[in-house]
Amino acid sequence: MAKYKQYILVCGGTGCTSSGSNDIIDLFNKTLEAKNLKNDVQVVRTGCFGFCEQGPIVKVIPDNTFYVRVTEKDVEEIITEHIVKGRKVHKLLYEEPVAKEKIEDSKSMPFYKKQERIALRNAGVINPELMEEYIAHDGYMALANALTNMTQDEVIKTVLDSGLRGRGGGGFPTGLKWSFARKASGTQKYVVCNADEGDPGAFMDRSVLEGDPNSVIEGMALAGYAIGANKGYVYIRAEYPLAVERLKIALAQAREFGFLGNNILGTDFSFDIEIRLGAGAFVCGEETALIHSIEGYRGEPTTKPPFPANSGLFNKPTLINNVETFANVAIILLKGSDWYRERGTEKSPGTKVFALAGAINNVGLVEVPMGITLREIVFEIGGGIRNGKKFKAVQTGGPSGGCIPSEYLDTPIDFDNLSALGSMMGSGGMIVMDEDTCMADISKFYLQFTVEESCGKCSPCRIGNVRLLEMLEKITSGRGTPDDLDKMKSLGKVIKDSSLCGLGQTAPNPILSTLHYFENEYIAHVQDKKCPAGACKNLVRYEINKDKCVGCTACARVCPVEAIKGEIKKPHEIDQDKCIKCGACYATCRFGAISKI
Amino acid sequence: MSKIKNINDLIKLKNAAQDKLFIRTAADSKSKITLKVAMGTCGIAAGAKETYNKLVEIIDEKKLNNIVVVQTGCMGYCHAEPTVEVNEPGKDSILYGKITSEKAADLIEKHILNGELLQDSIVGETHQRAE
């Protein structure tokens, strides 16, 4: 059989799929067929390339040409120009935002240069729906080797020595968790994969499952062997249809190839995995709540101890790790703990996947060695702040984390440093904020989320967070008093100390960290009744400068509530009673005559 | 697909699977050597397509896992088609002319494997790429 000489990789992650990558794949196939190139060029639907900002992504191999924002209209040109004649389609190449240069080879993109992909090693490289491609990239070699040549304790020791820490947020040493579950007494044990990724703006786990589901399955099987479990569950939210679909395909293929089921690879180890769909409750990311949800009960947390390692699912010893943690396991066992420790820091070895979002040029998924600085992520990989605005803060850890201001941009990122700054690693959401973001407003956003997602079991979280939210609403609408700031601080501490589970214990973090780093902003809200960032509508006024206004009527025409009056060629005026502060006039004025006060 | 019975079966399967994905893994290789075959109208008329296919075939046969063959537009040496440019990391590129499919084997054997230049086929004074 003739071999393919060129490959067209098209991103099949959720982001690119929703911008139409499936239609692009179909069209590529049709066009190749029509031009009789079907035997020379193969179209591959891969997992996420991480460069979601510029999707749909198309990469041509072997010359590693990286095309961005490809549409169906471009397919014909890519084939006739690039595939047939070897001429790159320049208009589709990625343009580096700082130097304004078109980049031909994906290897030289700043976005990828600083990244090191371990958990995402196969995402964007293989077709996640073909077992052969995973196997070609050393898939299931770690499992085969462990089952044939390693004892259970040796497997645990390797994971322990690697220093891998739980990637779901807490950062608990994975090997230690495994050894607790191994030592727990009982013949029936379970392995659970927490794929209930719930932070707003986080999509690391989804992308791992979509791009390389087998790496998670292999990690779970290895964990099963190490602790002596024969059954695993993946708890995944139903809002991730594509990830669920790919996982199902991968599970079926793994059974077919004999990587799951009875007597795996001819040994007496048996292991199988079932999927459990969650209904998307944030609290079910907490391990005890997750266990109850799998059992069929209401997703509410219970007190620890007993820890799941001793009494978890159906009261049996249970090991729970998150998706990204499992995705790291196979490669650690294959290449050894020393290899893994070559990257990252002493206490947080390895790499971490972050979902980079917010006011940044290169929104997307990045995997970087621990110890990299926030500055490198934001300004080198992320390409800096959008529209040339000023950096203000970066929010890490989602609703449980906090905001880190520019003074700490050079802090090396690892679990401990982020906690010391009053934020946390969390599952890896990273939202970059520019000067237009109001810190009180952003805290309100996160608190609204936790208030909605609180399960209501314990009062500090159920009642306390609502009170905090009320105070924030007061402050952002201009009715706050300096007293409120002190009250928020003390109530926040009480909620942290007395809540039952991680959700309540971390819910006040966004407020406490912004109060700590941006207290002046809160004071401006309560004392001067001003929002320095101009984001809180009730505290903003738009005014027209009579000297600059030329009377072009542009503002009056865009005003949705007809609050702007004035004759042509004469200065206009805003009726403050009618104004809804939408900012349309401000954005429209070409003479800089409208100011936001 | 029958179930995989042991680690040796898996290794066999892996090698077979890697074989299929040969070109894709080579594209990511650090010591990647790129052979550019000029495939303008003149090149194709002079047999560049055959040269290209032959190169891919030989590389595949010899399992040279760090070489990729790409096609480019006309390099301007229409008198010497088919032309093949060899780009090795850290070295100046070398342009060969009149590389017919028969000579393709020579190029791989001598230049790539033994490091000897094919003196008779070098096109003199290659142009420097505009940086």
Chai-1 contact restraints between the chains, C-beta under 6 A:
chainA,res_idxA,chainB,res_idxB,connection_type,confidence,min_distance_angstrom,max_distance_angstrom,comment,restraint_id
A,K3,B,D60,contact,1.0,0.0,6.0,A-B,restraint_1
A,K5,B,V56,contact,1.0,0.0,6.0,A-B,restraint_2
A,Y7,B,R24,contact,1.0,0.0,6.0,A-B,restraint_3
A,I61,B,R24,contact,1.0,0.0,6.0,A-B,restraint_4
A,I61,B,A27,contact,1.0,0.0,6.0,A-B,restraint_5
A,P62,B,I23,contact,1.0,0.0,6.0,A-B,restraint_6
A,P62,B,A27,contact,1.0,0.0,6.0,A-B,restraint_7
A,P62,B,V68,contact,1.0,0.0,6.0,A-B,restraint_8
A,P62,B,V70,contact,1.0,0.0,6.0,A-B,restraint_9
A,D63,B,V70,contact,1.0,0.0,6.0,A-B,restraint_10
A,N64,B,A27,contact,1.0,0.0,6.0,A-B,restraint_11
A,K85,B,G73,contact,1.0,0.0,6.0,A-B,restraint_12
A,G86,B,M39,contact,1.0,0.0,6.0,A-B,restraint_13
A,G86,B,Q71,contact,1.0,0.0,6.0,A-B,restraint_14
A,G86,B,T72,contact,1.0,0.0,6.0,A-B,restraint_15
A,G86,B,G73,contact,1.0,0.0,6.0,A-B,restraint_16
A,R87,B,G73,contact,1.0,0.0,6.0,A-B,restraint_17
A,E132,B,A17,contact,1.0,0.0,6.0,A-B,restraint_18
A,I135,B,L13,contact,1.0,0.0,6.0,A-B,restraint_19
A,I135,B,K14,contact,1.0,0.0,6.0,A-B,restraint_20
A,I135,B,A17,contact,1.0,0.0,6.0,A-B,restraint_21
A,A136,B,A17,contact,1.0,0.0,6.0,A-B,restraint_22
A,A136,B,Q18,contact,1.0,0.0,6.0,A-B,restraint_23
A,A136,B,L21,contact,1.0,0.0,6.0,A-B,restraint_24
A,A144,B,I7,contact,1.0,0.0,6.0,A-B,restraint_25
A,A144,B,L10,contact,1.0,0.0,6.0,A-B,restraint_26
A,T148,B,I7,contact,1.0,0.0,6.0,A-B,restraint_27
A,E256,B,M1,contact,1.0,0.0,6.0,A-B,restraint_28
A,F257,B,I4,contact,1.0,0.0,6.0,A-B,restraint_29
A,G258,B,K3,contact,1.0,0.0,6.0,A-B,restraint_30
A,G258,B,I4,contact,1.0,0.0,6.0,A-B,restraint_31
A,L265,B,N6,contact,1.0,0.0,6.0,A-B,restraint_32
A,G266,B,K5,contact,1.0,0.0,6.0,A-B,restraint_33
A,G266,B,N6,contact,1.0,0.0,6.0,A-B,restraint_34
